[in-house]
């Protein structure tokens, strides 16, 4: 388990960064009219970006 823990955390961190990058690109390219139904998720992601 101790040997697998760093690999698991690194993969989880990479997945988190990739998901944030994809969401940021989607928010940048998509117009606000289409993303009105998904306003709650981007607000949470913006708060997470401010924390980072």
N, C-alpha and C positions, 0 to 999 in steps of 0.2 A: 504493500500500500504506500509506504513513504516514497518509493521510486515512481509510482504512478501519479502521485498528487501533483508534482510540478507540471507534468505533461497535461493533466486534465485542466489545471488552472490556466495554462498558456492557451490551450485550445478554446476554452470558454472565453478568455479575454479576446482572442482573435475573432471569434464569432460575434462578440458584442461590438467590437470596433467595426467589423464589416457591416453589421446590421445598421449601426448608427450612420455609417457613410452612405449606405444605400438609401436610408430614409432621408438623409440630408439632400442627396442628389434628387430624389423624387420630389421633395418639397421645393427644391430650387427650380426644377423644370416644369412641374405641374402648375397650372394656374390655380388661383385661390378658389375660383368658382367650383372646380371639380373636387377640391379637397375640403369642402365645407362639411361633408359627412364624416371626415376623418380629422376633425379639429381637436378632439380630446387626446389622441395619441401624440400628434406633433407637439402639443403643449407640454406633455410629460417629458418628451425627448428634449425639448428646449430646456426644461428645468434640469435634466440630467447633464446637458452640455454645460450649463452654468455651474453646476457642482464640480464638473471636471475642470 
